[in-house]
Amino acid sequence: MLCAFAEEPLRAQQPQPDSSRTEALRVFLDCRGGNLGCSLDYFVVELPFANWTRDRLFADVHLLVTTLTTGSGGTEWTLAVIGRERFAGRVDTLRTTTIPNASEDDVRRALKSVFLRALYPFAIQTPLASRFAVSYNAPPGETKSPTTVRDPWNFWILETDLNMFLNGEQQQKFTEAFGSIEARRVTEGSKIVVGAEMEYRGSSYTLKNDDGTSETFSNIIRNDGVRARVVRSLSPRLSVGGVASFRRSDFLNLQHAIRGGPVVEYNLYPWSQATQKQLTASYAVALNNLAYQKVSIFGLMQETRPSHLLTLATNLRQKWGSVNVSGRAAQYLHDLSKTELTLQGGMRLQLVKGLSLTLDGRVSRVRDQLYLPGSDLTNEQILVRQRALATNYSYFTYVGVNYTFGSIYNTIVNPRMDSFRLLGGF
């Protein structure tokens, strides 16, 4: 007999304060990265049978949430349920999917249902077990499960985005506009993505001269382009495809940059495990047609050069934290000294109870700036970063340490006067 759980198959009554709370299930929610719907306050209120801890090392159950984007633009949520302490060794995996543009409430309700199913086998082994009731709905006898779907869009998805920002004061004004459109078709065996982006940044400044007069300095930066990517799956680990792009950039002195070529990619792990771990190697060969807005430092207004690119990347998300590291090596084939080497990555590690460490960074060795203009820039152009400058390297680093101590339970929600700080309070 087929059966299906109701939308909320398990219900826990709100317990009154009693001694059983001390032995209630202790749960740590690991749902970071700004994911819509990962609101701990909501789950504290809606799933009151658990004591929600601030640290996984204090928990009986660790809920590790990871996400992937679906072909329709929605989100597949993968929940790793990891037993700890008295439940050590128990591991399970559940999944659910939310549609594109789902509201935060829709997402957290979907996650609540999954969390409830995940925690039930653990919760019934606590003193609160008697407070649960189990229910299910059997489907109608004639329920059909078609194996094929007639899709009038043939799995194509279109997504558009447009943003504009205006701000300023008496002597400064800023305008920013960003727009994009993307069409994609994603199936198990192939992926096609075509998109276009537009970026406009404009600013003006009123400058005072020594003689008391004033003048206006304006800065306009435009960056736009079109890109396409086609991927074909050859095996659970191997993929081949091609990429092409058109780009114009004031900052990079590009009237246009047209690039394209084949790509091959291999993942050490099957892509079915992508939410938890990836280790990929990608290699591409490309032809680059470059046209400049101003004569380049090599005295050219246009050139066509071949290049190749190797990328190695790893992404791990485990109960102890997350690590993502990628390395990129690019080289022009007409002059092998024209290279760029980049290493970037981030780590978020839980060292001991209450103490976590965050590291992020990027470092590049730059030797391939064919696009630099031959003429010197004014001081004003340098200050507002109107054009890219010659450099042998670039870097970015971030280090953060967080330590929390005190009560290990997060079971009380009190949002009073939170809006006071949003209005400039303290």
C-alpha positions in Angstrom: 0.0 0.0 0.0 1.3 3.4 -1.0 1.2 6.1 1.6 2.3 9.7 1.8 3.0 11.9 4.8 0.7 14.9 5.3 2.2 18.3 5.0 2.9 18.3 8.8 2.9 14.5 9.7 4.4 14.9 13.1 3.0 17.3 15.7 4.6 18.1 19.0 2.5 19.9 21.7 4.0 23.0 23.3 5.5 21.6 26.6 5.1 23.4 29.8 8.3 24.1 31.8 9.3 20.9 33.5 12.3 18.8 34.3 12.0 16.9 31.0 13.3 20.0 29.2 16.7 19.4 30.6 16.9 16.0 28.8 15.1 17.3 25.6 16.8 16.8 22.3 19.7 19.3 21.8 19.9 20.4 18.1 22.4 22.6 16.3 21.3 24.2 13.0 24.1 24.7 10.5 22.5 26.7 7.7 24.8 29.5 6.9 25.7 31.6 3.8 22.7 33.9 3.9 20.3 31.2 2.7 16.7 32.5 2.5 14.6 30.7 5.1 17.5 29.7 7.5 15.9 31.6 10.4 16.7 30.0 13.7 14.1 32.1 15.5 11.4 30.6 13.4 12.4 27.0 14.1 12.9 27.7 17.8 9.2 28.8 18.0 7.8 26.2 15.5 9.7 23.2 16.8 9.6 23.7 20.6 10.4 20.1 21.4 14.1 20.7 20.8 16.7 22.7 22.7 18.6 24.7 20.0 22.2 25.0 20.9 24.7 27.7 19.8 27.5 25.2 19.1 27.4 21.8 17.3 29.7 20.4 20.1 26.9 20.8 22.6 24.3 19.1 20.4 22.8 15.6 20.2 21.9 16.2 16.5 23.7 18.4 14.0 21.5 19.5 11.1 23.8 20.5 8.2 22.0 22.2 5.3 23.5 22.7 1.9 21.9 23.9 -1.4 22.1 23.6 -5.1 20.3 25.6 -7.8 17.8 23.5 -9.8 17.3 23.7 -13.6 14.2 25.9 -13.1 16.1 28.4 -10.9 14.7 27.0 -7.7 16.7 25.5 -4.8 17.4 21.9 -3.8 17.9 21.7 -0.1 20.0 18.8 1.2 19.8 18.1 4.9 22.5 15.9 6.5 21.3 14.6 9.9 24.4 13.8 12.0 24.0 12.1 15.4 26.3 13.2 18.2 26.9 12.2 21.8 24.4 9.5 22.7 23.4 9.3 19.0 26.9 9.1 17.6 27.2 7.1 14.4 23.6 7.8 13.2 23.5 9.6 9.9 20.7 10.3 7.5 20.1 12.5 4.4 16.8 14.2 3.4 16.0 16.5 0.5 13.4 19.0 -0.5 13.0 21.5 -3.3 11.6 25.0 -3.4 10.4 26.9 -6.5 12.1 30.0 -7.9 11.2 33.2 -6.2 9.7 31.3 -3.2 8.9 33.6 -0.3 10.9 33.2 2.9 7.8 31.9 4.6 7.4 29.2 1.9 11.0 28.2 2.3 11.1 27.9 6.0 7.8 26.0 6.1 9.3 23.5 3.7 12.4 23.2 5.8 10.3 22.9 9.0 8.5 19.9 7.5 11.9 18.3 6.7 13.4 19.1 10.1 10.4 17.6 11.8 10.8 14.3 9.9 14.6 14.3 10.5 14.3 14.9 14.3 11.4 12.6 15.1 13.5 9.4 15.3 15.7 11.1 17.8 13.1 13.0 19.7 11.0 9.9 20.6 14.0 8.7 22.6 13.7 11.7 25.0 11.3 12.3 27.9 9.1 14.3 25.4 8.3 11.3 23.3 4.7 11.0 24.7 3.9 14.5 23.4 4.2 13.4 19.7 1.4 12.2 17.5 2.0 10.6 14.1 -0.3 10.9 11.1 -0.3 10.2 7.3 -2.6 10.5 4.3 -2.9 7.6 1.9 -3.2 8.8 -1.7 -6.4 8.1 -3.7 -6.4 4.7 -5.3 -6.3 6.0 -8.8 -3.3 8.3 -8.2 -1.1 8.5 -11.3 2.6 9.0 -11.3 3.5 9.9 -14.9 7.1 9.2 -15.9 7.1 11.9 -18.5 6.1 15.6 -18.4 4.9 17.7 -21.3 6.6 21.0 -20.8 5.5 23.7 -23.2 8.8 25.6 -22.4 10.9 22.5 -23.1 12.7 23.1 -19.7 13.8 26.6 -20.7 13.9 29.2 -17.9 14.2 33.0 -18.4 15.3 35.2 -15.5 15.7 39.0 -15.5 17.0 41.5 -13.0 17.2 45.3 -13.0 18.4 47.5 -10.1 19.1 51.2 -9.9 20.6 53.3 -7.1 20.6 57.0 -6.7 22.2 58.8 -3.8 24.1 62.1 -3.1 24.4 65.3 -1.3 25.2 68.9 -2.2 28.7 68.3 -3.6 28.6 64.6 -4.5 26.2 62.6 -6.6 26.2 58.9 -7.5 24.2 56.8 -9.9 24.4 53.0 -10.3 22.4 50.7 -12.6 22.7 47.0 -13.0 20.7 44.8 -15.3 20.9 41.2 -16.5 18.9 38.6 -18.4 19.6 34.9 -18.5 18.1 31.9 -20.3 19.0 28.4 -19.3 18.0 24.8 -20.0 19.2 22.3 -17.5 18.6 18.5 -17.7 20.4 15.5 -16.3 22.5 15.1 -19.4 23.1 18.7 -20.6 23.1 22.4 -19.6 22.8 25.5 -21.8 23.1 28.9 -20.3 23.0 32.2 -22.2 23.0 35.6 -20.5 23.7 39.3 -20.8 24.7 41.9 -18.2 24.9 45.6 -18.1 26.6 47.8 -15.4 26.7 51.6 -15.2 28.4 53.6 -12.5 28.3 57.4 -12.7 29.5 59.9 -10.1 30.2 63.7 -10.0 32.1 65.8 -7.5 32.1 69.5 -7.0 35.8 70.5 -6.5 36.9 73.9 -5.0 39.9 75.6 -6.6 42.5 77.8 -4.8 41.0 80.9 -6.3 37.6 80.2 -4.8 35.9 79.0 -8.0 34.5 75.5 -8.3 34.4 72.9 -11.1 32.7 69.5 -11.5 34.6 66.3 -12.1 32.5 63.5 -13.6 33.4 59.8 -13.7 31.5 57.2 -15.7 32.3 53.5 -15.8 30.4 51.1 -18.1 30.8 47.3 -18.1 28.5 45.1 -20.2 28.6 41.8 -22.1 27.0 38.6 -23.3 28.0 35.1 -22.5 27.1 31.5 -23.4 28.0 28.1 -22.0 27.0 24.6 -23.2 27.8 21.5 -21.1 27.3 17.9 -21.9 27.6 15.1 -19.2 29.7 12.2 -20.4 29.7 10.3 -17.1 29.0 10.9 -13.4 32.3 12.7 -13.2 33.3 13.9 -16.7 31.8 16.8 -18.7 32.7 18.6 -21.9 31.4 21.8 -23.4 32.2 25.2 -24.8 32.1 28.8 -23.7 31.9 32.1 -25.5 31.6 35.7 -24.4 31.5 39.3 -25.6 32.5 42.1 -23.2 33.0 45.8 -23.2 34.7 47.6 -20.2 35.8 51.2 -19.7 37.8 50.2 -16.7 39.8 47.6 -18.7 40.1 49.8 -21.8 38.2 47.3 -23.9 36.1 48.4 -26.8 35.3 44.7 -27.0 36.8 41.3 -26.0 35.4 38.3 -27.8 36.5 35.0 -26.4 35.5 31.4 -27.0 36.7 27.8 -27.0 36.1 24.2 -25.8 36.3 23.1 -22.1 36.6 19.7 -20.4 35.9 19.2 -16.7 36.5 16.2 -14.3 35.2 15.9 -10.8 36.9 13.4 -8.5 33.6 12.8 -6.8 30.2 12.0 -8.5 28.2 15.2 -9.1 25.4 13.6 -7.0 27.6 14.5 -3.9 28.1 18.1 -5.0 26.3 19.6 -2.0 28.9 18.0 0.4 32.1 17.8 -1.6 33.7 18.7 -4.9 37.2 18.4 -6.4 37.2 19.5 -10.0 39.8 20.2 -12.7 38.8 22.2 -15.8 40.9 22.9 -18.9 40.0 25.3 -21.7 41.6 26.6 -24.9 40.3 29.9 -26.2 40.8 32.5 -29.0 40.7 36.1 -27.8 39.9 39.0 -30.1 40.6 42.3 -28.3 39.9 45.8 -29.4 40.9 48.8 -27.3 39.3 52.2 -26.6 42.8 53.8 -26.4 46.1 52.6 -27.9 47.5 49.9 -25.6 51.0 49.9 -24.0 52.1 47.7 -26.9 51.0 50.3 -29.5 48.0 48.3 -30.7 44.3 49.1 -31.2 43.3 45.5 -31.9 44.8 42.0 -31.6 43.8 38.3 -31.7 45.6 36.0 -29.4 45.2 32.3 -28.4 45.2 31.3 -24.7 44.6 28.4 -22.4 43.3 28.1 -18.8 43.5 25.5 -16.1 41.3 25.6 -13.0 41.5 23.4 -9.9 38.8 23.8 -7.3 37.6 22.0 -4.1 34.6 22.6 -2.0 33.9 20.7 1.2 31.0 21.2 3.6 31.2 18.9 6.7 30.1 19.0 10.3 33.4 20.7 11.4 33.0 23.6 9.0 33.5 24.4 5.3 36.5 24.8 3.0 36.6 26.1 -0.6 39.8 26.6 -2.4 40.4 27.3 -6.1 43.5 27.9 -8.3 43.6 29.3 -11.7 46.5 29.5 -14.3 45.9 31.4 -17.5 48.5 32.0 -20.3 48.6 33.6 -23.7 50.1 31.2 -26.2 51.7 33.9 -28.5 53.9 35.0 -25.6 54.3 32.4 -22.8 55.5 35.1 -20.4 52.0 36.7 -20.4 50.4 34.7 -17.5 48.1 35.1 -14.6 48.2 32.9 -11.5 45.4 33.2 -8.9 44.8 31.3 -5.7 41.7 32.1 -3.7 39.7 30.4 -1.0 37.9 30.5 2.3 37.6 28.4 5.5 35.1 28.4 8.3 36.2 26.1 11.0 34.9 25.3 14.4 38.0 24.8 16.6 36.6 24.1 20.0 33.3 24.6 21.8 32.2 28.2 21.2 35.3 29.2 19.1 35.2 29.5 15.3 37.7 30.8 12.8 37.0 32.4 9.4 39.6 32.9 6.7 39.1 34.3 3.2 41.6 35.5 0.7 42.8 35.9 -2.8 46.3 36.5 -4.2 47.2 36.9 -7.9 50.4 37.1 -9.8 49.6 39.3 -12.8 51.6 39.3 -16.1 49.0 39.5 -18.8 47.6 43.1 -18.9 47.6 43.5 -22.6 44.7 46.0 -22.3 46.5 48.7 -20.4 46.3 52.1 -22.2 49.6 53.6 -23.3 48.8 57.2 -22.2 49.3 58.3 -18.6 46.3 58.7 -16.4 45.5 62.0 -14.5 45.5 62.0 -10.7 41.7 62.3 -10.7 41.3 59.2 -12.9 43.6 57.2 -10.6 41.8 58.3 -7.5 38.3 57.3 -8.8 39.7 54.1 -10.4 38.6 55.1 -13.9 41.1 52.8 -15.5 43.0 49.7 -14.4 46.6 50.4 -13.4 49.7 48.3 -14.2 50.5 45.8 -11.4 52.5 42.7 -10.8 50.1 41.4 -8.2 46.8 41.8 -6.3 45.5 40.5 -3.1 42.6 40.4 -0.6 42.5 38.9 2.9 40.0 38.5 5.7 40.4 36.9 9.1 37.7 36.7 11.7 37.5 35.0 15.1 34.3 34.5 17.0 34.0 33.2 20.5 30.7 32.7 22.4 30.2 31.5 25.9 27.3 31.2 28.4 24.1 29.4 28.1 24.1 26.6 25.4 20.4 26.8 24.7 18.7 29.1 22.2 15.0 28.5 23.1 13.8 32.0 23.7 12.7 34.5 21.0 12.2 38.2 21.9 12.3 40.6 19.0 11.1 43.7 20.9 12.7 47.0 19.9 14.8 45.4 17.1 13.5 48.0 14.7 14.9 50.8 16.9 18.4 49.9 15.8 17.4 49.9 12.1 16.3 53.5 12.5 19.6 54.6 13.8 19.1 53.8 17.4 21.7 52.1 19.6 
